[in-house]
Structures are given as structure tokens and as C-alpha cells.
Amino acid sequence: MSGCLYLVATPIGNLEDMTFRAVRILKEVDIIAAEDTRNSIKLLNHFDIKTPMTSYHEHNKYDKATVLVGKLLEGQNIAVITDAGTPGISDPGEELVKQCYEAGIDVVPVPGACAAVNAVIASGLPTRRFVFEAFLPADKKERRFILEELKEETRTMIIYEAPHRLVKTLKELLETLGNRRANICRELTKKHESFFLTTLEDAIAHYDGVEPKGECIIVVEGLSRDQIIEEERRQWDDMTIEEHLTHYMASGMDKKEAIKQVAKDRGLPKRQVYDVATELP
């Protein structure tokens, strides 16, 4: 009978965020696959966990995943941990889970701290719908593509960034998205944790020339539906109502339907458009 893979969340700063279940699982499994064993040994020592560790990180995630799956198939139970937070979220874990499913091995998440969730719930921005973008791509072409996609995003956006690149990324967001509300979250759960609810413009002015300490999370408000409607209406501003009606009628739409569609496009009462339509030949 094969073993079980546990995805164990670890603290992102404050060691008290470690759950009782996480400690128990790490003590009971046969092996702990850690992103950085030198970093994780401090956590294990703190909670008196003696389980053997093996390295599992971004640079060996494919080959090592195959090795770990082999051990799981032999019946060993394995826990995956990262330097901080939840495995598989901007950290190793995804490939190993994929291979486990292909091999018919059970995968069990052991929840705990997640920086993205902590940031959005404390951001002061809408939390009903949000999208996690992690770190934006380093490749300029791919980065520009992602930023252009975010331009039309209506959900609250969560973006990770290193402190020395914060202002550069804020400027790119401002250029692409316009001056949206944003919260710059730093040092989550640590002693100097901070949340700065502001705008992209004001955030740039605040941090320009003053590099913040600690990893940063940028939470940005999505495009409102009112803004989307306004932008859709704005595309007709260079066209008169008469030209707008003629545009639809020339495409085969009858006058009644054209009146209805023009009124919808421009946010006008149908009567106003109808009055213009009666003057058309």
C-alpha cells in the first residue's frame, strides 16, 4: 500500500502560526521534503521534530519528485514544506502533486499561513473575488502581456514583489492600470508588519528613493463595472448619434433594433435616440 503526501503550511514569519496538526504530521511522517534544509532545521528544532529531511526545491523539482514518488509507492509517508507559507503557492509542490495523482497516491493539504490570503483580507479592498498573480514574469515580453491582461481585470489583484523592485513594478502598474487604490503589505506576521492603503501614485511617491525592508505584497483594486461601462460608452464619443445609427443599419440591423442598441451603447433614453432616428432618410 502506497504512502501519503502531505502539503504542510509553515509560518511566514511568526512561529506561533504553526498549527498543532502541522507539528504532529511533521513528527509522524517518514521524510520531510524541504525547500531549504538549512532554513527548515531551525523550524524543526524549535518544535523538537526529529524527522529526517531531504531537499526538494525549484531546481530539482522534476527529478526529485520522481524519487519521492518512488518512496511513496514503497509505503513511506512524506511531508513537503517550504521556507515559509503553503507549498505549491509560488513555491515547490505543484509538480510533485501532479506526479502523485498520476501514480494514484493520496495528497493531503495541511492548511496554515498563506501570505496572499493574509494580505488580501487585511487590505481594505474587496475580498469577494480576487486573483493571485504571484511574481510578475521577468521576461519583458511576457511581463507586458500579463500587465495588459490585468488592465481589464475586475477582481482584486495580489502581486508579490521584492523590495528593490517595488517602485519599478508600481510604476508599471500605474502606467498600465491607471491610478488605482492599492495596499502595500510588508513583513506579514513579523514584528514590523505593515499595511499601507493608498493609491499607486502615492505609493510611488512614498517609496521612491526609500527601499522598504522585507518582502512586499501589492494588493490592487480591480476595474469597477462602472468603469468598464464608461469605457465602452467612450468608444462612441467620436461618432454622432446619426452616424452610430447608420453604422448599425448599414450592417443589416433594422431601425428599431438600431435605436435600441445605440441607446444601450451610449447610455441614453431610447426616446432621445428615436427622435434622432426620425430625421434619418
C-alpha positions as CSV (number, residue, x, y, z in Angstrom):
1,M,0.0,0.0,0.0
2,S,1.4,3.4,-1.0
3,G,2.1,6.2,1.4
4,C,0.6,9.7,1.6
5,L,1.9,13.0,0.5
6,Y,1.2,15.9,3.0
7,L,1.5,19.5,1.9
8,V,2.2,21.2,5.2
9,A,2.0,25.0,5.6
10,T,4.6,26.6,7.8
11,P,4.8,30.1,9.4
12,I,5.5,33.1,7.1
13,G,7.1,35.0,10.0
14,N,5.6,34.3,13.4
15,L,6.4,30.8,14.7
16,E,3.1,30.8,16.7
17,D,1.3,30.5,13.4
18,M,2.4,26.8,13.2
19,T,-0.6,24.6,13.8
20,F,-0.8,21.6,16.2
21,R,-1.7,19.4,13.3
22,A,1.3,20.6,11.2
23,V,3.6,19.7,14.1
24,R,2.1,16.3,14.6
25,I,2.2,15.4,10.9
26,L,5.9,16.5,10.6
27,K,6.7,14.3,13.6
28,E,4.8,11.3,12.2
29,V,5.9,11.2,8.6
30,D,8.9,9.2,7.4
31,I,10.6,12.0,5.4
32,I,10.2,15.8,5.2
33,A,11.0,17.2,1.8
34,A,12.1,20.8,2.5
35,E,12.8,23.7,0.1
36,D,15.9,24.6,2.1
37,T,17.0,22.1,4.7
38,R,19.3,24.7,6.3
39,N,16.4,27.0,6.9
40,S,13.9,24.4,7.9
41,I,16.1,22.8,10.5
42,K,15.5,25.9,12.7
43,L,11.8,25.3,12.5
44,L,12.1,21.6,13.2
45,N,14.4,22.3,16.2
46,H,12.0,24.8,17.6
47,F,9.2,22.2,17.7
48,D,11.5,19.3,18.6
49,I,10.8,17.5,15.3
50,K,13.4,14.8,14.6
51,T,12.1,13.5,11.3
52,P,14.8,13.2,8.5
53,M,14.8,15.8,5.8
54,T,15.6,15.8,2.1
55,S,16.0,18.7,-0.3
56,Y,13.2,19.5,-2.7
57,H,13.4,22.8,-4.4
58,E,12.8,24.7,-7.7
59,H,16.0,23.4,-9.4
60,N,15.4,19.6,-8.7
61,K,11.6,19.6,-8.7
62,Y,11.2,17.2,-11.6
63,D,13.8,14.6,-10.9
64,K,13.4,14.7,-7.2
65,A,9.7,14.4,-7.5
66,T,10.1,11.1,-9.3
67,V,12.4,9.9,-6.5
68,L,9.9,10.9,-3.8
69,V,7.0,9.3,-5.7
70,G,9.0,6.1,-5.7
71,K,9.4,6.3,-1.9
72,L,5.6,7.0,-1.5
73,L,4.9,3.9,-3.7
74,E,7.0,1.9,-1.3
75,G,4.7,2.9,1.5
76,Q,6.5,5.8,3.1
77,N,4.7,9.0,4.1
78,I,6.2,12.3,3.1
79,A,5.6,15.9,4.1
80,V,6.5,18.8,1.9
81,I,7.4,22.1,3.4
82,T,8.8,25.4,2.0
83,D,10.8,28.1,3.6
84,A,7.6,29.9,4.6
85,G,3.9,29.5,3.8
86,T,2.0,27.0,1.8
87,P,3.7,24.5,-0.6
88,G,2.7,25.0,-4.3
89,I,1.9,28.7,-3.9
90,S,4.9,30.4,-5.5
91,D,6.9,27.6,-4.0
92,P,7.8,24.0,-5.0
93,G,5.0,21.5,-4.7
94,E,2.9,21.6,-7.9
95,E,5.0,19.1,-9.9
96,L,5.2,16.6,-7.1
97,V,1.4,16.8,-6.6
98,K,0.9,16.2,-10.3
99,Q,3.1,13.1,-10.3
100,C,1.4,11.8,-7.2
101,Y,-2.0,11.9,-8.9
102,E,-0.6,10.2,-12.0
103,A,0.7,7.4,-9.7
104,G,-2.5,7.1,-7.7
105,I,-1.0,8.4,-4.4
106,D,-3.2,10.3,-1.9
107,V,-2.4,14.0,-1.4
108,V,-3.5,15.7,1.8
109,P,-3.2,19.5,2.4
110,V,-2.4,20.6,5.9
111,P,-3.5,24.3,5.9
112,G,-1.9,27.2,7.7
113,A,-0.3,30.5,6.9
114,C,-0.6,31.9,3.3
115,A,0.8,35.4,2.6
116,A,-1.5,36.1,-0.3
117,V,-4.7,35.4,1.8
118,N,-3.4,37.4,4.8
119,A,-2.6,40.4,2.5
120,V,-6.0,40.5,0.8
121,I,-8.1,40.1,3.9
122,A,-6.3,43.0,5.6
123,S,-6.0,45.2,2.5
124,G,-9.2,47.2,2.9
125,L,-10.0,46.3,-0.8
126,P,-12.8,43.9,-2.0
127,T,-12.3,40.3,-0.9
128,R,-15.2,38.5,-2.5
129,R,-13.3,37.9,-5.7
130,F,-9.5,38.1,-6.1
131,V,-6.8,36.8,-8.4
132,F,-3.3,35.8,-7.3
133,E,-0.6,36.7,-9.8
134,A,2.4,35.9,-7.6
135,F,5.7,37.5,-9.0
136,L,5.3,39.1,-12.4
137,P,7.4,37.4,-15.1
138,A,11.0,38.6,-15.5
139,D,10.8,38.3,-19.3
140,K,9.8,41.7,-20.7
141,K,7.5,40.5,-23.4
142,E,5.7,38.1,-21.1
143,R,5.5,40.7,-18.4
144,R,3.9,43.2,-20.7
145,F,1.4,40.6,-21.8
146,I,0.4,39.8,-18.2
147,L,0.1,43.6,-17.4
148,E,-2.1,44.1,-20.4
149,E,-4.3,41.3,-19.2
150,L,-4.6,42.8,-15.8
151,K,-5.8,46.1,-17.3
152,E,-9.3,44.6,-17.8
153,E,-9.3,42.6,-14.5
154,T,-12.3,43.3,-12.3
155,R,-11.1,41.2,-9.4
156,T,-8.8,42.4,-6.6
157,M,-5.2,41.6,-7.7
158,I,-2.4,40.2,-5.5
159,I,1.2,40.6,-6.7
160,Y,4.4,39.6,-4.9
161,E,7.5,41.7,-5.2
162,A,11.0,42.1,-3.8
163,P,11.7,45.4,-2.1
164,H,14.4,46.5,-4.5
165,R,11.9,46.1,-7.4
166,L,8.8,47.6,-5.7
167,V,8.9,51.1,-7.2
168,K,9.6,49.7,-10.7
169,T,6.6,47.4,-10.5
170,L,4.4,50.1,-9.1
171,K,5.3,52.4,-12.0
172,E,4.4,49.7,-14.5
173,L,1.1,49.1,-12.8
174,L,0.3,52.8,-12.8
175,E,1.2,53.1,-16.5
176,T,-0.9,50.1,-17.4
177,L,-3.9,50.2,-15.0
178,G,-4.1,53.9,-14.1
179,N,-4.1,55.3,-10.6
180,R,-5.9,52.5,-8.7
181,R,-6.2,52.1,-5.0
182,A,-3.6,49.7,-3.6
183,N,-2.3,48.3,-0.3
184,I,1.4,47.7,0.1
185,C,1.7,44.9,2.6
186,R,5.1,44.1,4.2
187,E,6.7,41.8,6.7
188,L,3.5,39.8,7.2
189,T,3.1,38.3,10.7
190,K,6.6,39.6,11.6
191,K,7.5,42.3,14.2
192,H,7.4,45.1,11.7
193,E,4.3,44.0,9.8
194,S,2.7,46.9,8.0
195,F,-0.2,47.7,5.7
196,F,-0.3,50.9,3.6
197,L,-3.6,51.6,1.9
198,T,-3.0,54.3,-0.7
199,T,-3.0,54.8,-4.4
200,L,-0.4,53.6,-6.9
201,E,0.7,57.2,-7.5
202,D,1.1,58.0,-3.8
203,A,2.8,54.6,-3.2
204,I,5.4,55.5,-5.8
205,A,6.0,58.9,-4.2
206,H,6.3,57.3,-0.7
207,Y,8.8,54.6,-1.7
208,D,10.8,56.3,-4.4
209,G,14.4,56.5,-3.2
210,V,13.5,54.7,0.1
211,E,13.7,51.0,-0.4
212,P,11.4,49.2,2.1
213,K,12.5,46.3,4.2
214,G,11.1,42.8,3.7
215,E,9.2,41.0,1.0
216,C,6.3,43.1,-0.3
217,I,2.8,42.2,-1.5
218,I,0.9,44.6,-3.7
219,V,-2.9,44.3,-3.5
220,V,-4.5,46.4,-6.2
221,E,-8.2,47.1,-6.8
222,G,-9.8,45.7,-9.9
223,L,-11.5,47.6,-12.6
224,S,-15.0,48.5,-11.5
225,R,-18.0,47.6,-13.6
226,D,-19.0,51.3,-13.8
227,Q,-15.5,52.0,-15.3
228,I,-16.0,49.2,-17.9
229,I,-19.4,50.6,-18.9
230,E,-18.0,54.1,-19.1
231,E,-15.0,52.9,-21.3
232,E,-17.4,51.0,-23.6
233,R,-19.5,54.1,-24.0
234,R,-16.5,56.3,-24.6
235,Q,-15.6,54.5,-27.8
236,W,-18.7,56.0,-29.4
237,D,-17.8,59.6,-28.4
238,D,-16.2,60.4,-31.8
239,M,-19.4,59.4,-33.6
240,T,-22.7,61.3,-33.7
241,I,-25.9,59.5,-32.9
242,E,-26.8,59.7,-36.5
243,E,-23.6,58.1,-37.6
244,H,-24.0,55.5,-34.8
245,L,-27.5,54.6,-36.1
246,T,-26.3,54.5,-39.7
247,H,-23.4,52.2,-38.7
248,Y,-25.8,49.5,-37.3
249,M,-28.4,49.9,-40.1
250,A,-25.7,49.6,-42.8
251,S,-24.7,46.2,-41.2
252,G,-28.2,44.9,-41.7
253,M,-29.9,45.9,-38.5
254,D,-33.4,47.3,-38.8
255,K,-34.1,50.8,-37.5
256,K,-36.0,49.6,-34.3
257,E,-33.1,47.4,-33.3
258,A,-30.5,50.0,-34.2
259,I,-32.3,52.5,-31.9
260,K,-32.3,50.0,-29.1
261,Q,-28.6,49.2,-29.5
262,V,-27.5,52.8,-29.8
263,A,-29.4,53.7,-26.7
264,K,-27.7,50.9,-24.8
265,D,-24.2,51.7,-26.2
266,R,-24.4,55.3,-25.2
267,G,-26.5,55.0,-22.0
268,L,-29.2,57.2,-23.4
269,P,-33.0,57.0,-23.2
270,K,-34.5,55.3,-26.3
271,R,-36.8,58.3,-26.8
272,Q,-33.8,60.5,-27.4
273,V,-32.3,58.2,-30.0
274,Y,-35.7,57.7,-31.6
275,D,-36.1,61.4,-32.1
276,V,-32.8,61.5,-34.0
277,A,-33.8,58.4,-36.0
278,T,-36.9,60.0,-37.3
279,E,-34.7,62.6,-39.1
280,L,-32.9,59.9,-41.0
281,P,-33.9,59.3,-44.6
